[in-house]
Amino acid sequence: MKRPFSTWSIVFIVLGLVAFVVNWITPEIMEPVVLVGYIFLVIGMIFSFIAFLKRENGVMKIISCVSFFIILLCLVLIEPLMFVYILTWLKNIF
């Protein structure tokens, strides 16, 4: 059975959220976990856009798209320097 892109989008958004929660629980910043969480969020967002382009039925594509922005908003509100740290770290890698 083939799963729609909206389902995969929710799966990757949840995996990204779990990675950020694991990083938040630990006392120090674990860079690979943050990178994996960020990549999962971006992949989830890409799958959500693909679901929009393919005009899939249901609201899961909207939920995943909105949850991406809510997770980033919470990340900025709870740990404001973490977002800057992630962007700086990604800039140095690529």
Backbone hydrogen bonds, N-H to C=O, Kabsch-Sander energy under -0.5 kcal/mol:
donor,donor_aa,acceptor,acceptor_aa,energy
7,T,4,P,-0.6
8,W,4,P,-1.6
9,S,5,F,-2.2
10,I,6,S,-1.8
11,V,7,T,-2.1
12,F,8,W,-2.4
13,I,9,S,-2.1
14,V,10,I,-2.4
15,L,11,V,-2.2
16,G,12,F,-2.3
17,L,13,I,-2.2
18,V,14,V,-2.5
19,A,15,L,-2.1
20,F,16,G,-2.0
21,V,17,L,-2.2
22,V,18,V,-2.5
23,N,19,A,-1.9
24,W,20,F,-2.0
25,I,21,V,-2.1
26,T,22,V,-1.5
31,E,29,I,-0.9
34,V,30,M,-2.1
35,L,31,E,-2.5
36,V,32,P,-2.5
37,G,33,V,-2.5
38,Y,34,V,-2.5
39,I,35,L,-2.5
40,F,36,V,-2.6
41,L,37,G,-2.2
42,V,38,Y,-2.3
43,I,39,I,-2.7
44,G,40,F,-2.5
45,M,41,L,-2.1
46,I,42,V,-2.3
47,F,43,I,-2.5
48,S,44,G,-1.8
49,F,45,M,-2.2
50,I,46,I,-2.2
51,A,47,F,-2.2
52,F,48,S,-2.0
53,L,49,F,-2.4
54,K,50,I,-2.3
55,R,52,F,-0.9
56,E,51,A,-2.1
63,I,59,V,-2.4
64,S,60,M,-2.3
65,C,61,K,-1.6
66,V,62,I,-2.5
67,S,63,I,-2.6
68,F,64,S,-1.6
69,F,65,C,-1.2
70,I,66,V,-2.1
71,I,67,S,-2.7
72,L,68,F,-2.0
73,L,69,F,-2.1
74,C,70,I,-2.7
75,L,71,I,-2.4
76,V,72,L,-2.1
77,L,73,L,-2.4
78,I,74,C,-2.9
79,E,75,L,-2.0
82,M,79,E,-0.9
83,F,79,E,-0.8
84,V,80,P,-0.9
85,Y,81,L,-2.6
86,I,82,M,-2.7
87,L,83,F,-2.3
88,T,84,V,-2.5
89,W,85,Y,-2.6
90,L,86,I,-2.6
91,K,87,L,-2.1
92,N,88,T,-2.1
93,I,89,W,-1.6
94,F,90,L,-2.5
